[in-house]
Amino acid sequence: MTDGSASPDTPAIGSVVVIERATIADAAEILALIKRAFAPVAEQYESPELPPLTETLGSFRARFRDHIVLKAVEHGRIVGTIQGVARDDTCFVERLAVDPACQGRGIGRALARRIEELFPHVARFELFTGHASAETLSLYHSLGYREIRRERVSPRLSLVYLEKPRPCHRAAGSPTRGQPR
């Protein structure tokens, strides 16, 4: 959330943006937002079959069973979203999307930071984006993510996988500093 004041973790906008957990009732609006946000990406890679663009409302609703889905709301309208799901010691961060008219205002950064806060038990975060998505890669690098591998999907698209270890993470049951082993 923000009161309009800018910091590295909050949107730099003049109105209040509230980041909260989405519900299944938000699914259609969020999926429409994701499709709007990913349409220019599909054009960039000449790949109209990107999964965010072909996902059905039914399959998107199914994500609510095991994913945390967040939404950024401004003036009653969803302007951003992100998802996270934990598997073993990793949170997989997925579908960060900001309405194209609202991009560049810190909403994506605020969503990414908030999803990380909601997974305190994981040792690391992992996500991927397209190799030519310079602004997105720059955002993730500024948040502490580092490239771990690339996967060629088509002649025009390679996925860049990035990870971020959780600072000072310790496995459940391991002693903290000062405690006997």
N, C-alpha and C positions, 0 to 999 in steps of 0.2 A: 504494500500500500504506500501511497505517498500523499503528502499534503500539498504537492506542487513544488516543493523544494527538491533540488537535484542532488543526488549522491551517486557514487558508483553502483549502488545496489538498487536504486529506485528509478522509475521512469522520470525523465526530465521533461515534464509537461505541466501545463498550467492548471489542469483539472485533476481530480482524484481518480486514480486507477486502483481498483481493488483486485487483489489476487486471492482467489479462493478455490476451494475444491468444487469441481463441476459435478453435476448429477446426470443421471441418464436422461432427464428432461432437457438437458442442454445439448444432447448428442447431435441433433440435426443442425443446430446453429453452429456448433463447433466444427462439424464435418464440412459445412459450407465454407467456413473461414479457412480451414486447412486447404480446401480445393482452390480458393482464391489465392492464398499465399504461395501454393506450390505450382500454380499455372505458369508463372514466369520461369520457374526452375525447369519445368518440362520443356518449355520453348528453348531455353538456353542449351539444354542437352539434346534437343530434338528427340525427346522421349515422352510421348503423350501417355504412355502406359506406366508411369511411375505409380507405385502402390498408393501413395496418398491421394492420387487422382482417381484411381479405380476402385477404391474401397467403398463398399456398400454401407448403407446406414445400419443394416443388421450386423455386419461384421464389426463396425465401429462400436456399436452398442455393446457387443460382447467384450470389448476391451475394459469396460467398467467393472467386470468381474474380478480382474487381477491387477489392473493398473490403477495408479493414482492419476487422475486427470485434473489438471488445474485450468482455470480460466482467468483471464484478465478482463475486467469489466470497466467500461467508461461510459458514463451517462446511460446506463442500462443496457448497453450493447457489448457483446463479447468481441474484444479486439485482439486477443492473444490466447494461446493455449500451449500446453506442454504435457507430456505424459512420462511416467516412470514406472518401472516394474522391477522388483527385486528377484534375482535368481542367485542362489548361493550367496556369495559375498559381494555381488555386483548389482548395482542399479543400472538398468539400461534406460537411457533417456531417449525419448522418441517424440517425433512430430512437433518440435518447437515451431510454432507458426504465429506470425503477427500480421494483422490486416495490412495489406500493402500501403494503404493511406496513413497508417500509424507507425510504419517502420522508421528506425533511426531515432527513436525517442526513449530508448532504454527499457522498453517493455519486455523484449526478449531476454535481456540480461536479468531483469528482476524475476521473470518466470524461471530461468535456469537456476538462479540462486535459491529460490523458494523450493523447487523440487528437490534440490540437494539437502535442504534442511529437513525435509520430510522422510529421509532415509538415513537416520543416524547410525543404524546398525551395519551398514555396508562398508566394505574396505575400499571400494572403488566405484567410479562411475564410467560408463562407456556409451558412446554414441557414434553416429556416422553422418557424413554429409558428402555432397559431390565435390570432386577435385577442383572444379573451376568456380566454386562458390566462395570467392575471396572474402566477401564481407562476413559470411557465416564462419568461415575458418578463422578469421581474425577475431571474431567474438569469442569463439571457443578457446582460442589460444589465450586471450586476455582473461578468461575465467580459470586458467590453469590446466586446460586439457592439452595433451601432447599426442601426436600421431603415433600409432602403434603398427598400422599396416594399411595396405591399399588392396582393393579387389576390383579388377576390371570387369565391368558388367556388360559393356558394349563398346564398340569402337569410339563412341563419343562420351562415355561415362565410366569413371572409376570412382568407387566409394572410398573415402578416407575415413578410417576408423580411428577414434581418439579415445584416450582414457584420462582419468584424473583420480589419483589416489586421494583418499580422505586423510587429511593431516591428522596425525596423532591417533590413528585408528588402532584399536587393540581388539584381538579376538575375544569373544565371550569367554570368561573364566580365566583370562590371563591377568596377572597382577599388574597394577599400576605402579608408577614410580614410587618408591618408598615402602611398598608392601613386600613382605617376604615371599619368596618363590616357593 
